[in-house]
């Protein structure tokens, strides 16, 4: 059973960089041709896709967030990390990590999500 767990600070100051880590257990992030995603949901709004890192290490970002987003990984810890720079209160959201199996539609495994608030 694949499990994902987000971790990181719950409060970030405006203009700083938000950094979250997703720890994966029950499967390797470098095998199986899977893609590992970051998604967020601002209060009162729908889900927003942020970006993805493939099993190969390739990354793809949402065009609207591309200039501020970086996704990387630590294969020794089976973790992947989101960094979002120059945050504003509009970046306040619940942030999720999830897995995409290209053989199936959608995202098949999700973390529980972590609340991040941007405020001074």
Rosetta silent file (secondary structure, phi, psi, omega in degrees, C-alpha in Angstrom):
SEQUENCE: XXXXXXXXXXXXXXXXXXXXXXXXXXXXXXXXXXXXXXXXXXXXXXXXXXXXXXXXXXXXXXXXXXXXXXXXXXXXXXXXXXXXXXXXXXXXXXXXXXXXXXXXXXXXXXXXXXXXXXXX
SCORE:     score description
SCORE:     0.000 S_00000001
   1 L     0.000  121.827  178.836    0.000    0.000    0.000 S_00000001
   2 L   -78.666  135.090  175.934    1.479    3.307   -1.084 S_00000001
   3 E  -130.294  142.750  178.804    1.282    6.075    1.478 S_00000001
   4 E  -125.787  140.555 -179.106    2.193    9.747    1.123 S_00000001
   5 E  -138.438  120.199  177.677    2.736   12.221    3.937 S_00000001
   6 E   -83.710  148.463  174.787    3.219   15.962    3.590 S_00000001
   7 E  -149.693  151.356 -179.810    5.353   17.898    6.065 S_00000001
   8 E   153.446  174.722 -178.127    6.500   21.464    6.461 S_00000001
   9 L   -67.181  143.973  179.672    5.745   24.728    8.233 S_00000001
  10 L   -87.549  -13.381 -179.059    2.138   25.740    8.627 S_00000001
  11 E  -132.054  129.062  178.505    2.889   29.456    8.552 S_00000001
  12 E  -129.434  139.992  179.586    4.992   31.314    6.011 S_00000001
  13 L   -80.834  147.838  176.119    5.631   35.054    5.867 S_00000001
  14 L   -55.643  143.588 -179.405    4.810   36.991    2.694 S_00000001
  15 L    79.172   -9.273  178.376    7.680   37.177    0.186 S_00000001
  16 L   -85.182  179.850 -179.743    9.354   34.114    1.696 S_00000001
  17 L  -103.875  126.728  175.235    9.676   30.661    0.167 S_00000001
  18 E   -82.723  130.902  179.707    7.225   27.915    1.037 S_00000001
  19 E  -132.482  121.803  179.477    8.898   24.527    1.322 S_00000001
  20 E  -127.617  146.433  178.259    7.028   21.238    1.730 S_00000001
  21 E  -119.642  140.153  174.677    8.220   17.659    1.657 S_00000001
  22 E  -114.122  119.045  177.782    6.281   14.557    0.680 S_00000001
  23 E   -99.279  125.983 -176.162    7.544   11.291    2.136 S_00000001
  24 E  -107.231  133.545  174.027    6.490    8.206    0.206 S_00000001
  25 E  -128.335  155.025  179.760    6.296    4.719    1.687 S_00000001
  26 L    85.693    4.864  178.994    5.245    1.427    0.149 S_00000001
  27 L  -179.486  151.539 -178.425    6.828    2.216   -3.208 S_00000001
  28 L   -88.831  143.008  178.359    9.827    3.915   -4.776 S_00000001
  29 L   -79.744   -4.334 -178.440    9.551    7.311   -6.437 S_00000001
  30 L  -106.875    0.776 -178.480   12.109    6.225   -9.046 S_00000001
  31 L  -127.887  167.831  173.961   10.397    3.104  -10.361 S_00000001
  32 L    83.546    2.490  178.264    7.087    2.067  -11.876 S_00000001
  33 L    59.557   32.076  178.442    6.850    4.961  -14.344 S_00000001
  34 E   -91.265  162.658  177.118    4.785    6.959  -11.882 S_00000001
  35 E  -120.488  139.410 -173.072    4.487   10.717  -11.610 S_00000001
  36 E  -115.259  122.599 -166.645    4.485   12.497   -8.263 S_00000001
  37 E  -113.490  156.945  165.770    2.345   15.612   -7.963 S_00000001
  38 E  -118.740  134.086  179.973    1.729   18.654   -5.843 S_00000001
  39 E  -136.485  153.264  176.786   -1.806   20.059   -5.720 S_00000001
  40 E  -138.869  159.613  177.178   -3.379   22.723   -3.558 S_00000001
  41 E  -136.292  104.047  175.909   -6.828   23.902   -2.557 S_00000001
  42 L   -66.310  157.586 -179.293   -7.271   27.504   -1.434 S_00000001
  43 L   -59.044  128.479  177.371  -10.098   28.170    1.014 S_00000001
  44 L    75.864    8.101 -177.664  -13.456   28.128   -0.733 S_00000001
  45 L  -124.902  175.277 -179.855  -11.934   27.193   -4.094 S_00000001
  46 L   -84.514  179.730  179.152  -11.275   24.109   -6.143 S_00000001
  47 E   -71.513  142.066  178.027   -8.159   22.018   -6.528 S_00000001
  48 E  -126.580  124.523  178.177   -5.228   23.568   -8.377 S_00000001
  49 E   -77.949  131.496 -177.208   -2.454   21.498   -9.904 S_00000001
  50 E  -100.265  -48.736 -177.900    0.988   22.914   -9.098 S_00000001
  51 E   175.260 -179.939 -171.760    3.450   20.568  -10.734 S_00000001
  52 E  -149.581  148.758  170.411    4.874   17.109  -11.063 S_00000001
  53 E  -124.684  129.237 -176.854    8.125   15.184  -10.901 S_00000001
  54 E   -82.717  167.497  176.135    8.414   12.030  -12.924 S_00000001
  55 L   -57.331  -26.625  179.975   10.081    8.751  -11.932 S_00000001
  56 L   -80.833  -15.060 -175.772   12.912    9.876  -14.220 S_00000001
  57 L   101.171   -8.099  176.888   13.353   13.155  -12.356 S_00000001
  58 L   -66.790  147.296 -178.431   11.835   15.320  -15.087 S_00000001
  59 E  -123.779  151.516  178.230    9.610   18.123  -13.857 S_00000001
  60 E  -141.917  136.312 -175.090    6.569   19.905  -15.243 S_00000001
  61 E  -124.971  154.473  172.569    4.894   22.950  -13.753 S_00000001
  62 L   -61.842  133.194 -179.943    1.617   24.788  -14.013 S_00000001
  63 L   -56.700  -33.195 -176.837    2.136   27.735  -16.393 S_00000001
  64 L   -74.324  -17.415 -177.608    0.551   30.087  -13.871 S_00000001
  65 L  -119.292    0.134 -169.627    3.026   29.103  -11.138 S_00000001
  66 H   -56.089  -40.388 -174.838    6.041   28.100  -13.198 S_00000001
  67 H   -70.811  -15.282 -176.881    8.175   31.138  -12.444 S_00000001
  68 H  -114.009   -1.156 -169.736    7.873   30.574   -8.686 S_00000001
  69 E  -110.747  140.946  171.397    7.861   26.773   -8.455 S_00000001
  70 E  -142.394  129.376  175.911   10.565   24.180   -8.064 S_00000001
  71 E  -119.126  129.635 -179.334   10.053   20.472   -7.404 S_00000001
  72 E  -134.988  179.291 -179.091   12.986   18.267   -6.516 S_00000001
  73 E  -145.650  156.055  172.368   13.577   14.889   -4.925 S_00000001
  74 E  -121.445   99.236 -174.593   15.813   13.015   -2.507 S_00000001
  75 L   -68.462  -25.535  179.478   15.886    9.456   -3.740 S_00000001
  76 L   -68.890  -24.977  179.336   17.834    8.238   -0.706 S_00000001
  77 L  -107.157   -1.026 -176.856   14.895    9.270    1.494 S_00000001
  78 L    55.266   48.766 -178.459   12.158    8.519   -1.067 S_00000001
  79 E  -128.202  152.721  168.312   10.936   12.093   -0.760 S_00000001
  80 E  -133.357  150.372 -167.581   10.038   14.887   -3.139 S_00000001
  81 E  -126.803  142.119  174.812    9.895   18.540   -2.254 S_00000001
  82 E  -108.417  132.794  168.911    7.943   21.601   -3.331 S_00000001
  83 E  -124.448  127.166  178.715    9.393   25.086   -3.145 S_00000001
  84 E  -124.913  115.364 -172.852    7.173   28.061   -3.959 S_00000001
  85 L   -92.448  165.140  175.055    8.922   31.410   -3.816 S_00000001
  86 L    49.985   50.691 -174.752    7.699   34.952   -3.205 S_00000001
  87 L   -70.542  153.228  174.499    4.509   33.788   -1.553 S_00000001
  88 L  -128.869  170.839  177.100    1.522   36.043   -0.920 S_00000001
  89 H   -55.967  -23.252  177.466   -1.671   35.479    1.101 S_00000001
  90 H   -68.394  -13.417  175.957   -3.209   34.107   -2.120 S_00000001
  91 H   -87.088   -0.503  174.804   -0.926   31.088   -1.710 S_00000001
  92 L   -63.233  127.149 -175.360   -2.738   30.137    1.484 S_00000001
  93 E  -173.229  169.460  164.477   -4.163   26.671    0.889 S_00000001
  94 E   -89.372  125.403 -177.776   -4.201   23.037    1.863 S_00000001
  95 E  -104.353  131.840 -179.455   -1.316   21.451   -0.024 S_00000001
  96 E  -120.712  146.756  164.603   -1.446   17.821   -1.122 S_00000001
  97 E  -110.336  152.301 -174.459    1.027   15.434   -2.655 S_00000001
  98 E  -157.346  164.475  178.714   -0.280   12.605   -4.784 S_00000001
  99 E  -112.145  140.046  174.127    0.700    9.914   -7.256 S_00000001
 100 E  -115.506  123.506  172.735   -0.347    9.630  -10.883 S_00000001
 101 E   -97.398  113.484 -176.102   -0.273    6.281  -12.620 S_00000001
 102 L   -62.947  -13.351  177.197   -0.304    7.035  -16.379 S_00000001
 103 L   -81.396   -7.304 -177.989   -2.113    3.736  -16.971 S_00000001
 104 L  -133.875  154.401  176.219   -5.093    5.092  -15.060 S_00000001
 105 L   -75.233  150.939  172.391   -6.996    8.379  -15.038 S_00000001
 106 L    76.290 -163.362 -179.071   -6.529   10.815  -12.203 S_00000001
 107 L  -111.727  126.880 -170.620   -4.422   10.506   -9.069 S_00000001
 108 L   -96.367  -24.284  176.118   -4.570    7.184   -7.292 S_00000001
 109 E  -131.543  135.464 -177.270   -2.837    7.865   -3.970 S_00000001
 110 E  -127.464  150.034  165.261   -3.012   11.078   -1.960 S_00000001
 111 L   -78.698  173.924 -179.152   -1.511   12.446    1.204 S_00000001
 112 L   -76.417  -18.266 -177.600   -3.825   13.849    3.851 S_00000001
 113 L    94.654  150.866  177.479   -2.854   17.403    3.029 S_00000001
 114 E  -136.046  133.664 -179.634   -1.216   20.103    5.081 S_00000001
 115 E   -78.570  129.699  173.392   -2.518   23.607    5.751 S_00000001
 116 E  -123.185  124.299  178.124   -0.165   26.416    4.827 S_00000001
 117 E  -112.521  131.080  176.143   -1.072   29.960    5.761 S_00000001
 118 E  -103.873  113.670 -176.171    0.763   32.958    4.352 S_00000001
 119 L  -160.856  148.612  176.087    0.535   35.818    6.793 S_00000001
 120 L   -89.762    0.000    0.000    2.690   38.380    8.504 S_00000001
